Amino acid sequence: MGRVLGIRRLIVALAAPFGCAIAVSLAAMSMPASALGQDTPTAPAEFMLTPDSVLGSYFGGFGGQFNQHVFADISGPPPNLSGLETKVMALRPRYVRVFFNNTEWTYPDRMASFVRTVQLANRTQATIEVAWQGGTFDFAQQNMPRFADVLADLLEHRGIPVALWVSLYNEPNSGRLTLPQYEQTYRLLDAELRARGVRDRIHFMGGGILGTTSPLGQSQADWYWYMATHMGDLLDAWAPHVYWDFWDTPKIERRLAEVRAIVASIPGQLRRPLYVTEFGVRGLRTFEGELTFEPGYAPDGSPMAVTNVAALQEAWFMLRALQLGYVSTAKWDLYDATYDIGTQDYSAIGPGSADWPLRPSYQLLRLLTLTTQHGGRIVDVVAQPGADPAKLVTAYVSPASDLTILGLDRNGAAVFPAEAGPIDYRIGGLPPNTRYRLIVWNADGSGTNREIGFIDSDPAGMIEFALPLQAVFALTTTPLGQLPW
């Protein structure tokens, strides 16, 4: 358990940039709340919680992609798979996406690995999406009955008790698939699932599309409008995929906002909830003249996926998605394994050959999945006049009415941020005289989580604390017990 600080204002500062030591200086640390009084001088709140302003009426949680071939020969299989499973279970992802590749029908070990991966996702109690990677339209017409068999087998014989989400064609607007062909494939699968008596346990996810114009000239707006006007009886939700270069962080805001704007232009009765079923940060494509594997490298030669900057940019993306009403976000991807051909490693958990090391993005996701869950709602935290626009603060209310405030400073997402002292957060509109637990990712530059302790709101419902520029915080009333770090 964390220390009970019994204070209203907390400053967490690094002893030196990216140093290992953390220095904590506390204002009035030994004084009870009543001794401070309501007239204690303080700056006004920079952000105000407005619990009646609901940004998302249902929150599906944070999660990511599980590589379905991690247990198959194509991935080694890697050593110490039980160790990987333990780390995946500890992460507690709330939304898990798993590919089904056509080679599963060719190689029995890959099919077995796919099933085992879905079962692992089920053990984490995540919502599960099975994403058929695709192929040609003709292949889909021939093989949707076989895919329906796979889905029915998962539900009826493989211990998957909950409803599955299913999507067809990964990033379908990247190829020459027409919109009527896309619809026709879903309608065929719909009929095959009905024939097997499991359609009522399947939700269809539509989209999974990029922001670029397709080779056939279809814009992403064309796709969303078609799904709305032609597939409303089939699809339960839509999703974009979003990737950006680490030096192009404005794309985070642009992609999330443009998709939201397209959906807002569609009549309300035709709209569907939005998820993000892939997202990630890319690095330099070449380093010292040599081509690199995806996602590339940071300027210092570090693989992009192992950097604090990548994790912080992903935190920015996920918190902003919450503010814009997206239901769930799924990081690409959660652990290292081989999909089919080529080499890539966007992973939150590194390779089995290195004993599955936990990277900063894993620790960041752990902070978010620990303090939120399925259900509940996202409510607004309103920036007050003069608030720093770089600060991103949002709030989650659980089904049990526990409150979690999440936040960061977007200036910290730069690879070479300008030097800055501790960043002050002043949040008002909170229940007064209430104790909150403060947990911080990257408080000491190590890319790990640190419990700072407990801090009380004042009689006016305000809390003030300060963190390093490149930190992400969770301020929560959720009863968490002993934390796992």
N, C-alpha and C positions, 0 to 999 in steps of 0.2 A: 504494500500500500504506500501511497505517496505521503509526504509530510503535510500536516495541517498547518498552513501558514497563517490563517486567520487575519488576512490583510485585504486591503482594497486595491493596492497598487503594487505591481511586481515588475522588476526590471531584470531581464535575463540578457547578459552581455557576454560576448566572447572576450577572453583574456587577450587574444591576438587573432588576426584573421585565420580562419580554419584551424585554430589551435585545438588541442585535445582537452584543455581545461575549460571549465565553465565557471564563470563568476556570477553569483547571484547576489544582488543588493536589494534589500527590501525596505520599503517605506513603512514606518510605524509597525514593524514586524511583531513587536511584543504587546501591542495595544489591542484590547478587545474592540469590536466594532462600535460599541456604545460609547467608548472613550473618545472616538474620533469626532463624533457629532456630525450633523447634517451640514454644518457651515464650514467644514474643512475645505480650505481653498483647493480648487481643482479646475482644470480646463473643461469646457463642455464636451458632451459626447460627440464623437465624430460619426458614429453610426448608431442608428436606432432600430432595435428589433420591433417589427410590426407583425405580431403573430396572426392577426386577422387577414393579412394580405398573403394569400396562398399562391405560390408560384407553381407548385405541382401537387395535385391532390393525392397522388400515389407515387411513392419512391420505390423503385425496384432494386436499388443497390449498386455498388461498385464491383467489378469483376474483370474477367479477361478470357483469353483464348487458351484452351488446353490442346496441346499437340496430340492428335490421336494415334500417332505412330511411336510414342515414346517407349512402349513395351515391345515393339516389333524389331525384327532383324535389321531393318533399314536404319534404325537409330543405334544399333550396337548389338543388343540393347545395352544401355548404359549400366554402370555398376550402381549398387546401393539404391535400387528403386524404392525400397521401403523408406529410405531417408527422404527421398523426394516426396513420397506420399505424405509423410509426417509434416513436411514444411507446407505442402499444399493445404492440408487439413487445418494447420495453424493459421493460414491466411484467411480462411473463411470467406472465400469469394461469394458474392451474392448472385451474380449472373455469370454463367459459364457458357462459352460457345465452343463447339467441337465440330471440326470438319468431318464429312464423309467423302472420301475419295473413291473414284471408280476402281482403283487398284485393290480396294478391299475385297472385291469379288474375285480377284486373280490370285492373291496371296493370303492363305488362311491365317498366317501369323499377324497380318495387318488387320484382318477382320476381328481377330481375337483381341488385338490391342485397342481397336476402336471401341469394342464393347467394354473392355476393362476401363478405358478412359471415361466413358459415359458413367460407368458405375462409380468411379472415383469422384466425378462431379456430383453425383447423387449423394455420396457420403458427406460431402461438404454442405449439403442441404441447399445448394444453389438452384436457382431457376436455370434450366438447361435448354440451349438452342442447338439443334443438330443442323448444320449447314451443308447441304449438298454442294460440293465445289463446282460441279457442272461438267459440261462437255458440249457437244453439238446438240442442236435442237432435235435432229433425227435420233441421236443416241438417247436423249431424254424420253422421247416418245416410246422407244423400245424398252426402256428400263425403269420407268416410274413404277410399274407393278413390283419389280424386284426391290426398289427402294421402299415402297409401302410395306413389303414383307419385313425389311430390316427394322422399320419403325414399330411395326406391330410386335415384332419379337422383343424389342427393348421393353415395351410396355407390358407384355403378357408373360414373358419368360425370363427376363434378365433383371428383375428386381427393381425396375424403375416405377415407383408407385404414383408419381406425380405427372401432371400434364407436361408434355414437351412443346417447346417452340421449334418450328421447322422453317428453314429458308431454302430457296432454290437459286442456283447460279450465283457464285461469289462474284461481286462487282459486275453485274450483268451489263452495265452500260460501258464496259471497257472493250466489248467485242461487237459483233455484228448481229446480235440477237434483236429481232424486232419486238416491239411491245405486244402485238397480238400473239407471237410465239411464247413470250414470257407468260402471258395470261393462260394460254392453252396448256402449258406444262403444269401450272398450279391446278387448273381444273381437272387435268388427268389424275394428278396425285390425290386431289380431293375425292374424286370418284373411287379410286382404289382404296383409300383409307375407309370410306363409308362401307365399301364392300366387305372390309375386314372387321367392321364394328368398332373402330378405334378413333374415328374422326372427332368425336366429342372430347377426346383427351389430347388433341393436337391444336396448337395455335399457330397460325401462319404469320411469319414475319416477311414483309415485303421490302424491296430495295436492296440495302447493303451496297449503295451506289457511291461512286466518286463524284466530285464536283465538276469534272471535265465534260465536254461535249463528246458524245459517242462517235465511233467511226461512221455511223449512219446519220449523224447530224442531230441526234436527240439531245436536248439540254436536260439537266437534272430536273428542272421544272416540268418538262414534258413527262418525265417518269412519274413524279409525284401526282400530277394531274391525271395521268392515265390510271394509276393505281386507285385514285380516289373515285374516278367516274366509271371505271370498267371492272374493278376488282373489289369493290366495297363489301360484297357478300363473302369474300374469301379471306381478306387480310385483316389481322387484328392490330398490327402496328407497322411502322415504317422505320427505316434506319439509313443514315449516311455512314460512310467510312471517311475518316479524316487523318491525313498525315501532313506533316510540315517539316521544313528544314529548321534546324535550331536557331539560325540567324533570321528566320522569318516568322517570329512570334505573332505579328498582326494577323496571320492566317488563322490562328486559333479563334480569334474573335470573329473574323470574317466568315469562316465556314459555318460555325455554329449559328451565327445570326442570319446568314443568307438562307439556310435550310428552314429555320424557324419562320422567316418572312414568306417563303414560298408556301409553307403549310398554312400560315395565317391568311393568305390570299384565297385559300380554298374554302368553300362554304362549310360552316361548322359541322353540319350533320354528315359531311363526307370525310372529315379529318380523322386521322388515327394518331394514337400516341407515338412519340418519337423516342427511339433508342439510338445509341451509338454502338455499333457492334464491332468496330475496329477503330483504333487510333494509335498513333505513335510518332516518335521524333526521329528524324533522319539526320545523319552527320555528313561529313565530307565524303564525297564519292571516290576521291583519290587522296592518297597520302604519300608524300615524297615521291610523286610520279607514278605510284602503283595504284591500280584499281583495288578497291576494298570490298569486302562483303557487306551486305546490308545489316544494320542501318548506317554503316560508315563510322567515321572517327570524329572525335572532338579535336580542336586545334592543337592540343598538346600530344596527340597520338593515342589517347585513351579511347577504347571502344565506346561509342556513344552510349550504349545501353548501361554502362557501369558508372556513369557520371551523375553527380548530384543535380547538374543543370537539367538533364533529361527528365529526372524525377520531378523537379520543381515545375518544369513546363507542363508535364502531364498533370500535376496537381492543379495548375492554372486551368487546363482544359476541363478537368472533371468538375471543379467548383463552378466554373462558368456555365457548363452544361446544366448543372443543378439550377442555377439562377434563371436559365432560359426554359426550364420546364421539361427537360429530357428525363425519361424515366430511369434509364440505366446506362452505364458506360462500360465497355469491355475493352481492356487494354490488349493490344497485340504486342507480345503474348506473354504467358505467365512462366513458362520454363523452356529450356533449350532442348530441342530434339530435331529430327529430320522429317520434313513433310513429304517431299518427293525428290526433286532435284534442286541443285543449287545450295548455297550456304547463306544463312541469315541468322542473326541473334539479336532480337529486340528484347530479350527475355528479362523478367523480374528475378528469376532464379537462374543462375549460370549453369554450365554444363556438368553432367554427372562425372566426367573425368576429373573435375576439380571438386567433387563431393558436393555439388549443388549449392554453390555460394549464394547467399542472400544479398541482392544488390539494393542500392538506394530506392529504386522504384518499388521493390517488394516492401521495404520498411514503410514507405509512404502509403502504399495501399493498405498495409496492416493498420496504420493509424486510422484510415477512413473506414475500413470494414469493422474495426473494433468499436467505433463510436456511432455507427449507423447499422441499420438492418433492413430487411424487407418491410414494406409497409410504411406507415407514417406519411408525413407531408413535408414539403419544402416551403418555408415561409420567408418573407422578404426581410432584409436588413437594409434600411434606407440610409444612404450617404447623406449627411447633413451639409448645409452650405459651407464651403471651404474645405471639405474633406479631400484628402489626397486621392486623386482618381486612380493611382496605381494600386491602391489597396483593394483587395477582393475579399468580401466577407459575406457569408450566407449562413442559413440556419436550417436545421432539421429537427422536427418534432416526431418522436417515436409513437407507436401505437399506445404505449403506456404513458405518454405525455412527458417523457424525458426530453430535455433540450440539449442540442449540440450546436455550438457555433464553430464554423470552420473558416479559416482565413489565411491570407498570405499577401505579400507585396510583389506585384508583377515585375518591379524593377530588379528583383533578385533573380529573375529568369535569364538575365544576360550572361553570356559566357565570361565576360569581363565587366562585372557591374561596377558602377562608380562607388567609391568608398563612401560608406554611410555609417553613422552610429546606430544604436538600437532604434528600431522602428516602433513607435508608440501606437497602441490600439486603445481607443476609448469607446466602449460599447455601452449604450444605454437602452432603456426600454425593457430591461430584464426584470424578472420577479425580484423584489427587494429582499435584502438580508438572506440571500440564498447562497449556499456553498457550491462551487464549481470545481471540477478537477481540470487542471491544465496539463495537457500532454503536447509535446512539441517534437516535430520531425526536424532533424538537422540543426538542433540548437547549438551543437559544438562543431559543426562542419563535417561530421563523420558520416552523414547520410543515414543515421539511425534515429530511433525514437527515444525520447527522454521524458520521464514524468517529472514535472516541476513541483507539483503539489496541489494544494487546495487554496482557493482564493474566494473571498466573499463579495457579493454585490453589496453596494451601500444602501441606505434607506431609500434613496431615490431610484434604485435599480440600475446602477452603473458600475462597471468594472474597468480598470485601467491596468495595462501591462505593456511591456516592451520586449521585443525579440530581435535577434539578428536579422539582417535583411533577407537572407536566403533560407529562412525557416518557414514552416507551415504549422499552424496550431489547431488544436481541437480543445474547446472549452466546453465541458459537458457535465450534466447532472446524472448521466447514465450510471447505474451501479455496476462497476466493472470488476470488482474484486481485485485479486492479485494479478498484476499485469505480467505478460510473458517476456519481459526484457529486463 
